[in-house]
């Protein structure tokens, strides 16, 4: 069994005229790459006993390997796997009597290396569509809008660790339906269908139909009463629970108001427009003012107005000159109010002094306690003096926490006044339609689309204007110059639609949505071999900004500059410095480090009282850290063993046990000497993403390190191997369970690599906190001690996370090559070929003993042949 694989024997010179034939011929004559001697003697001597046609252990058969077709990608994967186990000494297994010499292993590895290089090319991304994030960003940049895909839009799966891999970005019928729906919705944002006829409606609301949140209001004696002017919607205002304008228009409003406890100054009742879907904790004064009524009588009076309410809005009522305000910037006003109250009514002050203060006095409950003291005939008023030490102490306490005390003080005013009373509301309309903010913004979009500074009238646009408009639109949509025949087809589509009796707007609507479901828009980089300037612009832009090229990059492509030496690097430098590069950092880390998994993990409450802000802070730490290493071009090994990280007060205290971080914002902090934290192997986000919220999983963590840090992923486990179930009673450690699991020899071969890496991370609990013992969750006690020791297959002992960090830093080229592969796979949208990865290893090796900065690595990758090839 010697000679070339059969496929080349069959082809020989018959295809020498083609590129494939020339390649085969050169192989036949031994003029390039691979050797003509298949290592059948090595396999026969050391491998066939377990890997022939009868046994095929672990699904591997080698006795027919010589006949494998090198044109099939699975052949490459097969021989790569063989090369890895032979080179690492995993095969033949240690128990085998016949063991090859070192020189024999080296000869086989060399043969496999040469032939893998000879049969794999640099490049080869399959034609791929935009993934969901790229699609969304492209729409936003193309039309200048904020956009989200419709509900039910099928999401992208992870493939080779990333969501932008061409092999998995298939176009299914459901997804095509989603694109069609999305295209129509987007075209509607420019040219919406004619509005339906206005149908006026009547709406009535009594006091009980108005919203109450916190102590914003209360229904007393048949009226909704307001007593606070705090500039927070939920703390001061009210609105009808069931009214929402269905169309933008003029509405007639009749509201019955009174001034309870009227003062010399009339009460100012403001009507404002509140979007129903907006945050209720926004500022009142940011809402559009519709009308202001002066209310002077304590007897109900009807006020009328015609106001413009937009679609999706409701009508909000606000007491603009109320006596109370719980804003932190109004503490002086609150103190002055309390001083006046207490000076005029010492018994009220004494009652406040007599109650038990704390969170339990909030709102109506608190006012009831004050009233109870007021009714006490034995109430001590001897210390109820504003100028006394006790009086100042009370005022200090109440003004220090205005939200708490104003919510209680409001109930006194609800009963006694001054309070604005709302007795009923009637709304009718729309009487007629009006232009709203969305209409005005749409007009601006149409204006930009038509490149018209005079108002964007589609009806009078000349054919020449329409041609130029669509030339620019299609060029931007296709991310390359539109071909004359393509432009003619789209203009013909509009013309045919108009000829059929439709309007010019409807014709353009059809052309836009047709473009948005075309392959030219949905797919990226269609080159056969090397990318041209337009495709380089797209690849670079989607890599570093998740979106299409900006104007600068576009101009460079137009000038043919990007294919010239140095220009692509310069543009990469520019994009990395721009604010848009944060999108690359967020998306790349979400996939490389698995940070996206955090969204679906909720830690056991027995471990940690976890909040959404904790999850966000964990992700911020990783993103800010990576960005800092990138922006400062720090050596790539800084990602493994830094002396700094980013924390806020909560994350520092909850997870890292630090009390020295006082900032509520994420800030760069130094790591103490010998700290186990820091770097991607000591960050809470990574440790949480590689656990399940309840217990740690050393196998998952070990595999994660092999795949994402060392670039040595193990094969998938056999389907017959059961998962390891943790012992939450604490009777057995994970190590005990894994030792039993490894009794199977087929499992042991992989676990000898996986387990030491997983064990050494066992000191990090499921949320990344350092521990020395396993917990017994049902009892809140310490369990067995954590044993983080292990030995790597190369013989290096591991006892502490520092040992693993030191090993990786010492072998930084291995980590740098793994990181380079992850970055390039993310950038090109493909699983790299053997030749791709070999070229990346050469790039890393060229730095030798010099420090390789993270930014330099990215820039070098951008300039490489791997990046420039399809």
Protein Blocks (a to p, Z undefined) as FASTA:
>chain_A
ZZjdfklmmnmmmlmmpmklmmmmmmmnopghjafbdckklmmmmmmmmmcfklopghia
fklmmmpcfkbmklmmmmmmmmmmmmnopaccfklmbacdfklmmmmmmmmmmmmmmmpc
eejiacddddfklmmmmmmmmnopacdddehiacdddeehiakbfklmccdfklmmmmmm
mmmmmmmmmmccdddddddddddddfklpccehjlbcceehiacdfbfcfbfklmpccdf
kbccfbdcddddddddddehiafbdcddddddddfkbcfkbcfklpccfbdcddfbfbdc
dddddddddehiacddddfkbfbdcbfklmmmmmmmmmmmmmmmmmlmmmmmmpccdjkl
gcjllmmmmmmmmmpmklcfklmcfklmklmmmmmmmmmmmmlmmmmmmmmmmmnopadd
dfbdcdeddfbdcddfklmmmmmmmmmmnopaknopaklocfklmmmmmmmmmmmmnopa
cdfklmmmmmmmmmmmmmnopafklmmmmmmmmmmmgfklmpgcjbfkbccfklmmmmmm
mmmnopacdfklmmmmmnommmpghjlmmmmmmmmmpmklmmmmmmmmmmmnommmmmmp
ccdfkloccdfklmmmmmmmmmmmmmmmmmnopafklmmmccbdcddfklmmmmnopakb
mbfbdcdddddehiaggcjklcfklmmmmmnolaccfklmmmmmmmmmnopaccdddfkl
ccddddfkopacfklmmmmmmmpmklmmmmmmmmmmmmmmmmpcfkopacfbdcdfknop
acddddfbdcdfkopacfbfklmmmmmmmmmmmmmmmmmmmmmmmmnopacdfklmmmmm
mmmmmnmmaccdfklmmmmmmmpmklmpZZ
